[in-house]
Amino acid sequence: MSDIKLQLRHCIELLKKIPSGSVNQIFADPPYNLSGATFQTVQSGKMVTCDKGDWDIIEDIHEFNETWVKECIRVLADDGTIWISGTLHNHPSIGVILKKLNLWIVNDVIWFKRNAAPLLSKNRLALSTELIWIASKSKKYYFDYDTAKMINGGKQMRNLWEINAERHKTSHPTEKPETLIERIILLGSKQGDTILDPFTGSGTTGVVAKRLKRNFIGFEISPVYFEIAQNRINGISINGKVVYSEKLLQQDEQLRMFLEEKAIYHSVNT
Ligand SMILES: C[S@@+](CC[C@H](N)C(=O)[O-])C[C@H]1O[C@@H](n2cnc3c(N)ncnc32)[C@H](O)[C@@H]1O
């Protein structure tokens, strides 16, 4: 049984209550600060000002990033990894902070969405990627290379991940695809580990962590999204197996068998 802790408040306040070194993996999908008058996006084929919500407008984004990243690093286990998603609006800030905090940058993963929304203006390229920083406290960190290879059909996995944007399951404007989070959790943690998501949103990380039998700590500042996340995470029924999304299961029976065998091996040998 997974232990799920979901809390409604500012993540920096809540992070301060977590004991140092107690979290195995962190996935953070923070405000990218792309809402507001300066950025535009496409909605129903029309150009509109980008508005993800008030939570996405932060006056000093770099200072905010530095504060939460520092707290995350304090709570991260010595062999844990932090995975932070972003676009060009926030990844330079995150990259500078990771270097400043002397962290080991494990990888920058490029997530390519082949089906990303088209661009209506003709003055630049259509955005279809996000970047995910992976960092650790030292060069000794947990990483499941074998599972990565298995997911990639037996070939070494590269840092370019082609995963389509999926139809949202909730009304949250920036819900991440479960397929992406599944991959992140499978590569960065073991069953029984604790995953933290300081910006839980609609609860995608919690849903996937629970399915994959990890413990989960999630923080969310908006009561509306908090409720959505709570309902979504509690609604998941576990059928007693190592479970992934139906889609992934159908796509990759071989992966399921491999991970089940691995889980049995782990439980017999620990
Ligand atoms: C990019 S979204 C995360 C989406 C999430 N990955 C999902 O799949 O639904 C960021 C979320 O962080 C929340 N948030 C913003 N500032 C926060 C803060 N200081 N503490 C906790 N949550 C915050 C927002 O309300 C928003 O739901």
The ligand as a Gaussian input file, in Angstrom:
#p B3LYP/6-31G(d) Opt

LIG

0 1
 C        2.540000      23.536000     -13.846000
 S        1.250000      23.195000     -12.724000
 C        1.488000      21.491000     -12.311000
 C        0.664000      20.559000     -13.136000
 C        0.826000      19.101000     -12.742000
 N        2.119000      18.576000     -13.081000
 C       -0.264000      18.242000     -13.376000
 O        0.068000      17.277000     -14.091000
 O       -1.427000      18.541000     -13.191000
 C        1.793000      24.027000     -11.302000
 C        0.860000      23.930000     -10.121000
 O        1.509000      24.507000      -8.995000
 C        0.594000      25.194000      -8.200000
 N        1.382000      26.180000      -7.442000
 C        1.836000      27.385000      -7.877000
 N        2.549000      27.988000      -6.914000
 C        2.570000      27.124000      -5.856000
 C        3.141000      27.169000      -4.564000
 N        3.861000      28.228000      -4.181000
 N        2.968000      26.123000      -3.731000
 C        2.230000      25.041000      -4.122000
 N        1.637000      24.952000      -5.341000
 C        1.813000      25.977000      -6.194000
 C       -0.399000      25.789000      -9.189000
 O       -1.647000      26.052000      -8.579000
 C       -0.454000      24.710000     -10.261000
 O       -1.551000      23.846000     -10.037000

